[in-house]
Amino acid sequence: MHFVQAKGILSSSNGINLYRGCSHGCIYCDSRSKCYGMNHDFEDIEVKENAPELLEAALRRKRKRCMIGTGAMTDPYIPLEKSLEYTRKALLLIEKYGFGVALQTKSSLVLRDLELLKRINQKTKAVVQMTLTTADDSLCRIIEPNVCATSERFETLKILRGEGIPTVVWLCPVLPFINDTEENIRAILEMCAQAGVYGVICFGMGLTLRDGNREYFYSRLDRSFPGLKEKYIREFGNQYAVNSPKTSGLMRLFHSFCEKNGIVHSNDKIFEYMNRFEDKNAAEQLSLWQI
C-alpha cells in the first residue's frame, strides 16, 4: 500500500475510484491491462489520500444531483477498506449532499455500510452490483482466490434485497472451457431469481484479454489448469474478445430465463436505471400535493 495526492476524484461520467490496484487476485482482471498506465505493482494498492476532501468539494460544486458510481476499476471493498474506510467516507458525503450511488463489488464487506446505504436509498437510490462468475465455491476460490465465495455473495444479495436495496448482478466473465457450462449459467441465474435482483448484466459468454491481463491470466491457467493455456492460444491467438464456443446456446438460456423470471436483461435498460437519479422526497411531496 502507498498513498498519493490525487488531482481529482470525480470523473466526467460521475464515477470515483478511491483506490488503484486490487488484492482480490481474480485471474481474469482487466484492470491489470497495460493500457491503464498503472506504474506500480497491481497488489501494491494506491490510496488516494485526499479523496474525501476532493469528493466533498466536487459534490458541493455540482449544480444538479446525480448518481455517483464506484467500483469500475477497483473494488471499493478491498480488504484495506476495513481499516481505511475511504468508501464509507465517500458514502457519508454522498448521503450528506443528497446524491445517489451505484457501487460494484465482489465483497460481503458492503454489508458493513448497510444502514448508510438504506439512508441514501430512502432519499434517492442506492444500487449494489455484485459479480457472479461461478456457482461452484471451490472453482470460485481458484479463479477469484482472495474474495468471498459465491455462496457468501448470494447471501449478501438476499440481505440487501430484504432491506430494500436494489441489486444488479454482473454475469461476467465467462471463461471458455472453465465455467461456460449450461449447468453453471443456470445455477447463477437461479441465485439471481432467488435473491430478487433487479437485473443481470451480460456482455456475452466470454472474456477480454489485453496486454498485461493476458499474461497474468495465462500464468494462472498454467498453475491451476495445466494444458489449458495452449488450448487458448490455439483457439484464440491474441484476440481481444475471447468467446466461448457455447455462446449461442448460453445466451439463449440467459435471455429466456431472465424473461421468464421477470429479471431485466437488457444492458441498456439496466445502465439507464442505475444512472437515473430519483428524488424520492420530491416525488412524495408531489404525490401528496396531487391528493
MITOR-368309 format. One line per 5 residues: number of its first residue (from 1); their letters; for each residue x, y, z of N, C-alpha, C. Coordinates in nm, 2 decimals, padded with zeros to 4 digits. Example, Ala and Ser with C-alpha at 12.3 -4.5 7.8 and 13.67 -1.06 7.14 Angstrom:
2
1> AS> 01.32:-00.57:00.78:01.23:-00.45:00.78:01.32:-00.33:00.78  01.28:-00.22:00.71:01.37:-00.11:00.71:01.29:00.00:00.79
***
This chain:
291
1> MHFVQ> 00.08:-00.12:00.00:00.00:00.00:00.00:00.09:00.12:00.00  00.05:00.22:-00.07:00.11:00.35:-00.07:00.01:00.46:-00.09  00.04:00.58:-00.04:-00.05:00.69:-00.05:-00.01:00.79:-00.16  -00.10:00.85:-00.23:-00.07:00.96:-00.32:-00.17:01.07:-00.30  -00.13:01.19:-00.35:-00.22:01.31:-00.35:-00.28:01.31:-00.49
6> AKGIL> -00.41:01.29:-00.50:-00.48:01.29:-00.63:-00.51:01.44:-00.68  -00.52:01.46:-00.81:-00.55:01.59:-00.86:-00.70:01.61:-00.87  -00.77:01.50:-00.89:-00.92:01.50:-00.90:-00.97:01.36:-00.86  -01.10:01.35:-00.84:-01.16:01.23:-00.79:-01.29:01.19:-00.87  -01.36:01.29:-00.91:-01.49:01.27:-00.98:-01.47:01.28:-01.13
11> SSSNG> -01.50:01.17:-01.20:-01.49:01.17:-01.35:-01.60:01.25:-01.42  -01.59:01.27:-01.55:-01.69:01.34:-01.62:-01.82:01.26:-01.63  -01.81:01.13:-01.60:-01.93:01.05:-01.60:-01.98:01.02:-01.46  -01.93:01.10:-01.36:-01.96:01.09:-01.22:-01.92:00.96:-01.15  -01.81:00.91:-01.19:-01.75:00.79:-01.13:-01.63:00.83:-01.04
16> INLYR> -01.61:00.75:-00.94:-01.50:00.77:-00.85:-01.43:00.63:-00.83  -01.29:00.64:-00.82:-01.21:00.53:-00.78:-01.12:00.58:-00.67  -01.14:00.53:-00.55:-01.07:00.57:-00.43:-00.93:00.50:-00.42  -00.92:00.39:-00.48:-00.80:00.31:-00.48:-00.76:00.27:-00.62  -00.63:00.24:-00.64:-00.59:00.18:-00.77:-00.51:00.05:-00.74
21> GCSHG> -00.54:-00.05:-00.81:-00.49:-00.18:-00.78:-00.58:-00.26:-00.70  -00.56:-00.39:-00.68:-00.65:-00.47:-00.61:-00.58:-00.60:-00.55  -00.63:-00.65:-00.44:-00.57:-00.77:-00.38:-00.66:-00.89:-00.39  -00.77:-00.88:-00.46:-00.87:-00.99:-00.47:-00.81:-01.11:-00.55  -00.71:-01.08:-00.64:-00.64:-01.19:-00.71:-00.72:-01.26:-00.82
26> CIYCD> -00.83:-01.20:-00.87:-00.91:-01.26:-00.98:-00.82:-01.28:-01.10  -00.82:-01.40:-01.15:-00.72:-01.44:-01.25:-00.75:-01.37:-01.39  -00.87:-01.32:-01.41:-00.91:-01.26:-01.54:-00.91:-01.11:-01.54  -00.87:-01.04:-01.43:-00.90:-00.90:-01.41:-00.84:-00.81:-01.52  -00.94:-00.74:-01.59:-00.90:-00.65:-01.70:-00.82:-00.53:-01.65
31> SRSKC> -00.84:-00.49:-01.52:-00.77:-00.37:-01.47:-00.62:-00.39:-01.46  -00.57:-00.51:-01.48:-00.42:-00.53:-01.49:-00.37:-00.49:-01.63  -00.45:-00.46:-01.72:-00.41:-00.43:-01.86:-00.32:-00.31:-01.86  -00.22:-00.31:-01.95:-00.12:-00.21:-01.96:-00.18:-00.07:-02.00  -00.29:-00.08:-02.07:-00.35:00.04:-02.13:-00.39:00.14:-02.02
36> YGMNH> -00.40:00.09:-01.90:-00.45:00.18:-01.79:-00.33:00.26:-01.73  -00.21:00.23:-01.77:-00.10:00.31:-01.73:-00.06:00.30:-01.58  -00.09:00.19:-01.52:-00.06:00.18:-01.37:00.10:00.15:-01.36  00.16:00.24:-01.29:00.31:00.23:-01.28:00.36:00.18:-01.15  00.28:00.09:-01.09:00.32:00.02:-00.97:00.26:-00.12:-00.97
41> DFEDI> 00.31:-00.21:-00.89:00.26:-00.34:-00.88:00.11:-00.34:-00.85  00.04:-00.43:-00.92:-00.11:-00.43:-00.90:-00.15:-00.45:-00.76  -00.08:-00.54:-00.69:-00.12:-00.56:-00.55:-00.07:-00.46:-00.45  00.01:-00.37:-00.50:00.06:-00.25:-00.41:-00.05:-00.14:-00.43  -00.15:-00.15:-00.34:-00.27:-00.06:-00.36:-00.23:00.09:-00.34
46> EVKEN> -00.27:00.16:-00.44:-00.25:00.31:-00.44:-00.38:00.37:-00.37  -00.36:00.44:-00.26:-00.47:00.50:-00.19:-00.46:00.65:-00.22  -00.57:00.70:-00.26:-00.58:00.85:-00.29:-00.61:00.92:-00.16  -00.51:00.96:-00.10:-00.52:01.01:00.04:-00.62:01.13:00.06  -00.62:01.21:-00.04:-00.71:01.33:-00.03:-00.84:01.31:-00.10
51> APELL> -00.88:01.19:-00.13:-01.00:01.16:-00.20:-01.13:01.22:-00.13  -01.14:01.20:00.01:-01.26:01.25:00.07:-01.28:01.41:00.05  -01.17:01.48:00.07:-01.17:01.62:00.05:-01.21:01.66:-00.09  -01.14:01.59:-00.19:-01.17:01.62:-00.33:-01.32:01.59:-00.36  -01.37:01.48:-00.31:-01.51:01.44:-00.34:-01.61:01.54:-00.28
56> EAALR> -01.58:01.59:-00.15:-01.67:01.68:-00.09:-01.67:01.81:-00.17  -01.56:01.86:-00.22:-01.55:01.98:-00.30:-01.63:01.96:-00.43  -01.61:01.85:-00.49:-01.68:01.82:-00.62:-01.83:01.81:-00.60  -01.88:01.75:-00.50:-02.02:01.74:-00.48:-02.08:01.87:-00.44  -02.01:01.95:-00.37:-02.06:02.08:-00.33:-02.08:02.17:-00.45
61> RKRKR> -01.99:02.15:-00.55:-01.99:02.24:-00.67:-02.10:02.19:-00.77  -02.15:02.07:-00.75:-02.24:02.02:-00.85:-02.37:02.10:-00.85  -02.42:02.14:-00.97:-02.54:02.21:-00.98:-02.66:02.12:-00.97  -02.65:02.00:-01.02:-02.76:01.90:-01.02:-02.71:01.78:-00.95  -02.80:01.72:-00.87:-02.76:01.59:-00.81:-02.78:01.48:-00.91
66> CMIGT> -02.70:01.37:-00.89:-02.70:01.27:-00.98:-02.66:01.14:-00.91  -02.64:01.03:-00.98:-02.59:00.91:-00.93:-02.44:00.91:-00.94  -02.38:00.86:-00.83:-02.23:00.85:-00.83:-02.19:00.70:-00.83  -02.11:00.67:-00.93:-02.07:00.53:-00.94:-01.93:00.50:-00.89  -01.91:00.38:-00.84:-01.77:00.34:-00.79:-01.76:00.19:-00.81
71> GAMTD> -01.64:00.15:-00.83:-01.61:00.00:-00.85:-01.58:-00.04:-00.99  -01.57:00.05:-01.08:-01.55:00.02:-01.22:-01.41:-00.04:-01.24  -01.31:00.02:-01.17:-01.17:-00.02:-01.19:-01.11:-00.10:-01.07  -01.15:-00.06:-00.95:-01.11:-00.12:-00.83:-01.22:-00.14:-00.74  -01.24:-00.26:-00.68:-01.34:-00.29:-00.59:-01.34:-00.19:-00.47
76> PYIPL> -01.45:-00.13:-00.44:-01.44:-00.03:-00.33:-01.43:-00.10:-00.19  -01.45:-00.23:-00.19:-01.44:-00.31:-00.06:-01.33:-00.41:-00.06  -01.21:-00.37:-00.11:-01.09:-00.45:-00.09:-01.06:-00.45:00.06  -00.98:-00.55:00.10:-00.96:-00.57:00.25:-00.91:-00.44:00.32  -00.83:-00.36:00.25:-00.78:-00.23:00.31:-00.89:-00.14:00.36
81> EKSLE> -01.01:-00.15:00.29:-01.12:-00.07:00.33:-01.17:-00.09:00.47  -01.14:-00.21:00.52:-01.18:-00.24:00.66:-01.12:-00.14:00.76  -01.00:-00.11:00.74:-00.93:-00.02:00.83:-00.93:00.13:00.78  -00.92:00.15:00.65:-00.91:00.29:00.60:-01.05:00.36:00.59  -01.15:00.28:00.55:-01.29:00.33:00.54:-01.31:00.45:00.45
86> YTRKA> -01.23:00.45:00.34:-01.25:00.55:00.24:-01.38:00.54:00.17  -01.42:00.42:00.14:-01.56:00.40:00.07:-01.67:00.45:00.17  -01.65:00.42:00.29:-01.76:00.46:00.39:-01.76:00.62:00.40  -01.64:00.68:00.40:-01.64:00.82:00.40:-01.70:00.88:00.28  -01.68:00.82:00.16:-01.74:00.87:00.04:-01.89:00.85:00.04
91> LLLIE> -01.94:00.74:00.10:-02.09:00.72:00.11:-02.15:00.82:00.20  -02.08:00.86:00.31:-02.13:00.96:00.40:-02.14:01.09:00.34  -02.05:01.13:00.25:-02.06:01.25:00.17:-02.17:01.25:00.07  -02.18:01.13:00.00:-02.29:01.12:-00.09:-02.43:01.14:-00.02  -02.44:01.08:00.10:-02.56:01.10:00.17:-02.58:01.25:00.21
96> KYGFG> -02.47:01.30:00.26:-02.48:01.44:00.31:-02.53:01.54:00.21  -02.48:01.52:00.08:-02.52:01.62:-00.02:-02.63:01.57:-00.11  -02.70:01.46:-00.07:-02.82:01.42:-00.14:-02.81:01.35:-00.27  -02.69:01.29:-00.29:-02.67:01.22:-00.42:-02.71:01.07:-00.41  -02.72:01.00:-00.52:-02.74:00.86:-00.52:-02.61:00.79:-00.55
101> VALQT> -02.61:00.65:-00.54:-02.49:00.58:-00.56:-02.52:00.44:-00.62  -02.43:00.40:-00.71:-02.44:00.27:-00.77:-02.30:00.22:-00.76  -02.28:00.12:-00.67:-02.14:00.07:-00.65:-02.14:-00.08:-00.69  -02.02:-00.12:-00.73:-01.99:-00.26:-00.78:-01.89:-00.32:-00.69  -01.92:-00.44:-00.65:-01.82:-00.51:-00.56:-01.84:-00.66:-00.57
106> KSSLV> -01.74:-00.74:-00.52:-01.75:-00.88:-00.50:-01.75:-00.92:-00.35  -01.75:-00.82:-00.26:-01.73:-00.84:-00.12:-01.85:-00.82:-00.04  -01.86:-00.91:00.06:-01.97:-00.90:00.16:-01.95:-00.79:00.26  -01.83:-00.73:00.25:-01.80:-00.61:00.34:-01.89:-00.50:00.31  -01.96:-00.50:00.20:-02.06:-00.40:00.17:-02.17:-00.39:00.28
111> LRDLE> -02.19:-00.50:00.34:-02.30:-00.51:00.45:-02.26:-00.42:00.57  -02.13:-00.40:00.59:-02.09:-00.30:00.70:-02.16:-00.17:00.68  -02.18:-00.13:00.56:-02.24:00.00:00.53:-02.39:-00.01:00.50  -02.46:-00.11:00.54:-02.60:-00.14:00.50:-02.69:-00.02:00.55  -02.67:00.02:00.68:-02.76:00.12:00.73:-02.74:00.26:00.65
116> LLKRI> -02.62:00.28:00.61:-02.59:00.40:00.54:-02.65:00.40:00.40  -02.64:00.28:00.33:-02.70:00.26:00.20:-02.85:00.27:00.21  -02.91:00.22:00.32:-03.05:00.24:00.34:-03.09:00.38:00.35  -03.01:00.46:00.42:-03.05:00.61:00.43:-03.04:00.68:00.30  -02.94:00.64:00.22:-02.93:00.70:00.09:-03.05:00.66:00.00
121> NQKTK> -03.08:00.53:00.01:-03.19:00.48:-00.07:-03.33:00.53:-00.03  -03.34:00.58:00.09:-03.47:00.64:00.13:-03.49:00.77:00.07  -03.38:00.84:00.04:-03.39:00.97:-00.02:-03.39:00.97:-00.18  -03.30:00.88:-00.23:-03.29:00.87:-00.37:-03.27:00.72:-00.41  -03.16:00.68:-00.45:-03.14:00.54:-00.49:-02.99:00.49:-00.46
126> AVVQM> -02.98:00.38:-00.40:-02.85:00.31:-00.37:-02.86:00.17:-00.43  -02.78:00.15:-00.54:-02.78:00.02:-00.61:-02.65:-00.05:-00.58  -02.66:-00.17:-00.54:-02.54:-00.25:-00.52:-02.53:-00.36:-00.64  -02.42:-00.36:-00.70:-02.39:-00.45:-00.81:-02.29:-00.56:-00.76  -02.32:-00.68:-00.79:-02.24:-00.79:-00.74:-02.20:-00.88:-00.86
131> TLTTA> -02.07:-00.91:-00.87:-02.03:-01.00:-00.98:-02.04:-01.15:-00.94  -02.10:-01.23:-01.02:-02.11:-01.37:-01.00:-02.06:-01.44:-01.13  -01.96:-01.53:-01.11:-01.90:-01.60:-01.23:-01.92:-01.75:-01.22  -01.93:-01.80:-01.11:-01.94:-01.95:-01.09:-02.02:-01.98:-00.97  -02.11:-02.08:-00.98:-02.19:-02.12:-00.87:-02.11:-02.22:-00.78
136> DDSLC> -02.00:-02.26:-00.83:-01.92:-02.36:-00.75:-01.81:-02.29:-00.67  -01.83:-02.30:-00.53:-01.74:-02.23:-00.44:-01.59:-02.27:-00.46  -01.57:-02.40:-00.49:-01.44:-02.45:-00.50:-01.37:-02.39:-00.62  -01.44:-02.38:-00.73:-01.39:-02.31:-00.85:-01.37:-02.16:-00.83  -01.46:-02.10:-00.75:-01.45:-01.96:-00.72:-01.32:-01.93:-00.65
141> RIIEP> -01.28:-02.02:-00.56:-01.16:-02.00:-00.48:-01.03:-02.01:-00.57  -01.05:-02.07:-00.69:-00.93:-02.08:-00.78:-00.93:-01.95:-00.87  -01.04:-01.91:-00.92:-01.04:-01.80:-01.02:-01.06:-01.66:-00.95  -01.11:-01.66:-00.83:-01.12:-01.54:-00.75:-01.07:-01.57:-00.61  -00.94:-01.59:-00.59:-00.90:-01.65:-00.47:-00.90:-01.57:-00.34
146> NVCAT> -00.90:-01.44:-00.34:-00.89:-01.36:-00.22:-01.01:-01.28:-00.19  -01.13:-01.33:-00.23:-01.25:-01.26:-00.21:-01.36:-01.36:-00.16  -01.47:-01.31:-00.10:-01.56:-01.41:-00.05:-01.62:-01.49:-00.16  -01.66:-01.62:-00.13:-01.71:-01.71:-00.23:-01.84:-01.68:-00.28  -01.88:-01.74:-00.39:-02.01:-01.71:-00.45:-02.13:-01.73:-00.35
151> SERFE> -02.13:-01.83:-00.27:-02.24:-01.85:-00.17:-02.25:-01.74:-00.08  -02.14:-01.68:-00.04:-02.15:-01.56:00.05:-02.20:-01.44:-00.02  -02.17:-01.42:-00.14:-02.22:-01.31:-00.22:-02.37:-01.33:-00.24  -02.41:-01.45:-00.27:-02.55:-01.48:-00.28:-02.63:-01.44:-00.15  -02.58:-01.48:-00.04:-02.64:-01.44:00.09:-02.64:-01.29:00.10
156> TLKIL> -02.54:-01.22:00.06:-02.53:-01.08:00.07:-02.64:-01.01:-00.02  -02.66:-01.07:-00.14:-02.76:-01.01:-00.23:-02.90:-01.03:-00.16  -02.92:-01.14:-00.10:-03.05:-01.16:-00.04:-03.08:-01.07:00.08  -02.97:-01.04:00.16:-02.98:-00.95:00.27:-03.01:-00.81:00.22  -02.94:-00.77:00.12:-02.96:-00.63:00.06:-03.10:-00.62:00.01
161> RGEGI> -03.15:-00.71:-00.07:-03.28:-00.70:-00.12:-03.39:-00.71:-00.01  -03.36:-00.78:00.09:-03.45:-00.79:00.20:-03.46:-00.66:00.28  -03.36:-00.58:00.27:-03.36:-00.44:00.33:-03.40:-00.33:00.23  -03.44:-00.37:00.12:-03.49:-00.27:00.02:-03.39:-00.21:-00.07  -03.27:-00.26:-00.07:-03.16:-00.21:-00.16:-03.17:-00.28:-00.29
166> PTVVW> -03.19:-00.21:-00.40:-03.20:-00.27:-00.53:-03.06:-00.33:-00.57  -03.06:-00.45:-00.63:-02.93:-00.51:-00.67:-02.93:-00.55:-00.82  -02.81:-00.56:-00.87:-02.78:-00.60:-01.01:-02.67:-00.69:-01.00  -02.67:-00.80:-01.09:-02.56:-00.89:-01.10:-02.49:-00.88:-01.23  -02.36:-00.88:-01.23:-02.28:-00.89:-01.35:-02.24:-01.04:-01.37
171> LCPVL> -02.30:-01.09:-01.48:-02.27:-01.23:-01.51:-02.15:-01.23:-01.61  -02.03:-01.21:-01.56:-01.91:-01.20:-01.64:-01.79:-01.19:-01.55  -01.67:-01.24:-01.60:-01.66:-01.30:-01.73:-01.69:-01.45:-01.72  -01.72:-01.51:-01.84:-01.74:-01.65:-01.86:-01.62:-01.70:-01.93  -01.54:-01.79:-01.86:-01.41:-01.83:-01.91:-01.43:-01.96:-02.00
176> PFIND> -01.40:-01.96:-02.12:-01.41:-02.08:-02.21:-01.34:-02.20:-02.15  -01.41:-02.31:-02.15:-01.36:-02.44:-02.10:-01.34:-02.45:-01.95  -01.39:-02.34:-01.88:-01.38:-02.34:-01.73:-01.52:-02.33:-01.67  -01.59:-02.22:-01.69:-01.72:-02.20:-01.63:-01.83:-02.18:-01.73  -01.80:-02.21:-01.86:-01.90:-02.19:-01.96:-01.99:-02.31:-01.99
181> TEENI> -02.05:-02.36:-01.88:-02.14:-02.47:-01.89:-02.29:-02.43:-01.87  -02.38:-02.50:-01.93:-02.52:-02.47:-01.90:-02.56:-02.48:-01.76  -02.50:-02.58:-01.69:-02.52:-02.61:-01.55:-02.48:-02.49:-01.47  -02.37:-02.43:-01.50:-02.32:-02.32:-01.42:-02.40:-02.19:-01.44  -02.43:-02.16:-01.57:-02.51:-02.04:-01.60:-02.65:-02.05:-01.54
186> RAILE> -02.71:-02.17:-01.55:-02.84:-02.18:-01.50:-02.84:-02.17:-01.34  -02.74:-02.22:-01.28:-02.73:-02.21:-01.13:-02.71:-02.07:-01.09  -02.63:-01.99:-01.16:-02.61:-01.85:-01.12:-02.74:-01.77:-01.14  -02.81:-01.80:-01.25:-02.94:-01.73:-01.28:-03.05:-01.77:-01.17  -03.04:-01.89:-01.13:-03.13:-01.94:-01.02:-03.11:-01.85:-00.89
191> MCAQA> -02.98:-01.83:-00.86:-02.94:-01.75:-00.75:-03.00:-01.61:-00.77  -02.99:-01.55:-00.89:-03.04:-01.42:-00.91:-03.19:-01.41:-00.89  -03.26:-01.51:-00.94:-03.40:-01.51:-00.92:-03.44:-01.52:-00.77  -03.37:-01.61:-00.70:-03.40:-01.63:-00.56:-03.37:-01.50:-00.48  -03.26:-01.43:-00.52:-03.22:-01.31:-00.45:-03.30:-01.19:-00.49
196> GVYGV> -03.39:-01.20:-00.59:-03.47:-01.09:-00.63:-03.40:-00.97:-00.69  -03.30:-01.00:-00.77:-03.22:-00.89:-00.83:-03.30:-00.82:-00.93  -03.27:-00.69:-00.95:-03.34:-00.61:-01.05:-03.31:-00.65:-01.19  -03.18:-00.67:-01.21:-03.13:-00.71:-01.35:-03.00:-00.78:-01.35  -02.97:-00.84:-01.46:-02.84:-00.91:-01.48:-02.77:-00.85:-01.60
201> ICFGM> -02.65:-00.80:-01.58:-02.57:-00.75:-01.70:-02.49:-00.86:-01.75  -02.50:-00.88:-01.88:-02.42:-00.98:-01.95:-02.37:-00.93:-02.09  -02.24:-00.93:-02.11:-02.19:-00.88:-02.24:-02.16:-00.99:-02.34  -02.21:-01.11:-02.31:-02.18:-01.23:-02.39:-02.11:-01.33:-02.30  -02.09:-01.45:-02.36:-02.03:-01.56:-02.28:-01.88:-01.57:-02.32
206> GLTLR> -01.80:-01.49:-02.25:-01.66:-01.49:-02.28:-01.59:-01.39:-02.19  -01.46:-01.35:-02.23:-01.39:-01.25:-02.15:-01.30:-01.17:-02.25  -01.24:-01.07:-02.20:-01.15:-00.99:-02.28:-01.01:-01.01:-02.23  -00.91:-01.01:-02.32:-00.77:-01.02:-02.29:-00.69:-00.92:-02.36  -00.61:-00.84:-02.28:-00.52:-00.74:-02.34:-00.38:-00.76:-02.29
211> DGNRE> -00.29:-00.69:-02.34:-00.15:-00.69:-02.29:-00.16:-00.65:-02.14  -00.10:-00.74:-02.06:-00.10:-00.71:-01.92:-00.19:-00.81:-01.85  -00.32:-00.81:-01.88:-00.40:-00.91:-01.81:-00.39:-01.05:-01.88  -00.36:-01.05:-02.01:-00.35:-01.18:-02.08:-00.23:-01.26:-02.02  -00.12:-01.20:-01.99:00.00:-01.27:-01.94:-00.03:-01.32:-01.80
216> YFYSR> -00.10:-01.24:-01.72:-00.13:-01.29:-01.58:-00.23:-01.40:-01.59  -00.33:-01.39:-01.67:-00.43:-01.49:-01.69:-00.37:-01.62:-01.73  -00.28:-01.62:-01.83:-00.22:-01.74:-01.88:-00.13:-01.80:-01.77  -00.06:-01.72:-01.69:00.02:-01.78:-01.58:-00.06:-01.85:-01.48  -00.18:-01.80:-01.46:-00.27:-01.87:-01.36:-00.33:-01.99:-01.42
221> LDRSF> -00.36:-01.99:-01.55:-00.40:-02.12:-01.62:-00.30:-02.23:-01.60  -00.17:-02.19:-01.62:-00.06:-02.29:-01.61:-00.06:-02.35:-01.47  -00.09:-02.26:-01.37:-00.09:-02.31:-01.23:-00.20:-02.40:-01.19  -00.32:-02.36:-01.24:-00.44:-02.43:-01.19:-00.51:-02.52:-01.29  -00.48:-02.49:-01.42:-00.55:-02.57:-01.53:-00.44:-02.61:-01.63
226> PGLKE> -00.35:-02.71:-01.60:-00.24:-02.74:-01.69:-00.29:-02.78:-01.83  -00.22:-02.72:-01.93:-00.25:-02.75:-02.06:-00.36:-02.66:-02.13  -00.43:-02.59:-02.04:-00.54:-02.50:-02.10:-00.49:-02.38:-02.17  -00.37:-02.33:-02.12:-00.32:-02.21:-02.19:-00.29:-02.24:-02.34  -00.24:-02.36:-02.36:-00.21:-02.39:-02.50:-00.33:-02.40:-02.59
231> KYIRE> -00.44:-02.45:-02.52:-00.57:-02.46:-02.59:-00.62:-02.32:-02.63  -00.61:-02.22:-02.53:-00.65:-02.09:-02.55:-00.57:-02.03:-02.67  -00.44:-02.05:-02.67:-00.35:-01.99:-02.78:-00.39:-02.05:-02.91  -00.42:-02.18:-02.92:-00.47:-02.24:-03.04:-00.60:-02.19:-03.09  -00.69:-02.17:-03.00:-00.83:-02.13:-03.03:-00.84:-01.98:-03.06
236> FGNQY> -00.77:-01.90:-02.98:-00.80:-01.76:-02.98:-00.68:-01.67:-03.02  -00.56:-01.72:-03.02:-00.44:-01.64:-03.05:-00.43:-01.52:-02.96  -00.42:-01.40:-03.02:-00.41:-01.28:-02.94:-00.54:-01.19:-02.95  -00.65:-01.26:-02.97:-00.78:-01.19:-02.98:-00.81:-01.11:-02.85  -00.87:-01.00:-02.87:-00.92:-00.92:-02.76:-01.04:-00.98:-02.70
241> AVNSP> -01.14:-01.02:-02.78:-01.26:-01.08:-02.73:-01.24:-01.23:-02.75  -01.25:-01.30:-02.63:-01.24:-01.44:-02.63:-01.37:-01.51:-02.59  -01.44:-01.55:-02.69:-01.58:-01.60:-02.67:-01.59:-01.75:-02.66  -01.68:-01.80:-02.57:-01.70:-01.94:-02.56:-01.76:-02.00:-02.68  -01.72:-02.12:-02.72:-01.78:-02.19:-02.83:-01.93:-02.22:-02.81
246> KTSGL> -01.97:-02.21:-02.68:-02.11:-02.23:-02.65:-02.19:-02.11:-02.64  -02.14:-02.00:-02.69:-02.21:-01.87:-02.67:-02.35:-01.86:-02.71  -02.38:-01.91:-02.83:-02.52:-01.90:-02.88:-02.62:-01.97:-02.78  -02.60:-02.09:-02.74:-02.69:-02.16:-02.66:-02.70:-02.10:-02.52  -02.58:-02.06:-02.47:-02.58:-02.00:-02.33:-02.65:-01.86:-02.33
251> MRLFH> -02.64:-01.79:-02.44:-02.71:-01.66:-02.44:-02.86:-01.68:-02.45  -02.90:-01.78:-02.53:-03.05:-01.81:-02.54:-03.10:-01.85:-02.40  -03.02:-01.93:-02.33:-03.06:-01.97:-02.19:-03.07:-01.85:-02.10  -02.97:-01.76:-02.11:-02.97:-01.64:-02.03:-03.10:-01.55:-02.05  -03.12:-01.52:-02.18:-03.24:-01.43:-02.21:-03.37:-01.50:-02.17
256> SFCEK> -03.39:-01.62:-02.20:-03.51:-01.69:-02.18:-03.54:-01.70:-02.03  -03.44:-01.74:-01.95:-03.45:-01.75:-01.81:-03.49:-01.61:-01.75  -03.42:-01.51:-01.78:-03.45:-01.38:-01.73:-03.59:-01.33:-01.76  -03.63:-01.35:-01.89:-03.76:-01.32:-01.93:-03.87:-01.39:-01.85  -03.85:-01.52:-01.83:-03.95:-01.60:-01.76:-03.96:-01.56:-01.61
261> NGIVH> -03.85:-01.51:-01.56:-03.84:-01.48:-01.41:-03.85:-01.33:-01.38  -03.88:-01.25:-01.48:-03.90:-01.10:-01.46:-03.77:-01.03:-01.42  -03.66:-01.08:-01.47:-03.53:-01.01:-01.44:-03.50:-00.93:-01.57  -03.47:-00.80:-01.55:-03.43:-00.72:-01.66:-03.29:-00.77:-01.72  -03.29:-00.79:-01.85:-03.17:-00.85:-01.91:-03.12:-00.77:-02.03
266> SNDKI> -03.17:-00.64:-02.04:-03.11:-00.55:-02.14:-03.01:-00.46:-02.07  -02.89:-00.47:-02.12:-02.78:-00.39:-02.06:-02.81:-00.24:-02.06  -02.87:-00.20:-02.17:-02.90:-00.06:-02.18:-03.01:-00.01:-02.08  -03.11:-00.10:-02.06:-03.21:-00.06:-01.96:-03.15:-00.06:-01.82  -03.07:-00.15:-01.79:-03.01:-00.16:-01.66:-02.92:-00.04:-01.63
271> FEYMN> -02.84:00.00:-01.73:-02.75:00.11:-01.71:-02.83:00.24:-01.70  -02.94:00.25:-01.78:-03.03:00.37:-01.77:-03.09:00.38:-01.63  -03.13:00.26:-01.58:-03.19:00.26:-01.44:-03.08:00.30:-01.34  -02.96:00.25:-01.35:-02.86:00.28:-01.25:-02.81:00.43:-01.26  -02.82:00.49:-01.38:-02.77:00.62:-01.40:-02.88:00.73:-01.37
276> RFEDK> -03.01:00.68:-01.35:-03.12:00.78:-01.34:-03.13:00.82:-01.19  -03.11:00.94:-01.17:-03.13:01.00:-01.03:-03.27:01.01:-01.00  -03.31:00.97:-00.88:-03.45:00.98:-00.84:-03.46:01.05:-00.70  -03.54:01.16:-00.70:-03.56:01.23:-00.57:-03.69:01.18:-00.51  -03.68:01.09:-00.42:-03.80:01.03:-00.36:-03.87:01.13:-00.28
281> NAAEQ> -03.80:01.22:-00.21:-03.87:01.32:-00.13:-03.96:01.41:-00.21  -03.91:01.45:-00.33:-03.98:01.54:-00.42:-04.10:01.46:-00.48  -04.08:01.34:-00.51:-04.19:01.26:-00.57:-04.30:01.24:-00.46  -04.26:01.22:-00.34:-04.36:01.20:-00.23:-04.44:01.33:-00.21  -04.37:01.44:-00.21:-04.44:01.57:-00.19:-04.53:01.60:-00.31
286> LSLWQ> -04.49:01.57:-00.43:-04.58:01.59:-00.55:-04.70:01.50:-00.53  -04.68:01.37:-00.49:-04.80:01.28:-00.47:-04.89:01.34:-00.37  -04.84:01.39:-00.26:-04.93:01.45:-00.16:-05.00:01.57:-00.21  -04.93:01.65:-00.29:-05.00:01.77:-00.34:-05.11:01.74:-00.44  -05.09:01.63:-00.52:-05.19:01.59:-00.61:-05.32:01.54:-00.54
291> I> -05.30:01.48:-00.42:-05.41:01.43:-00.34:-05.50:01.55:-00.30
***
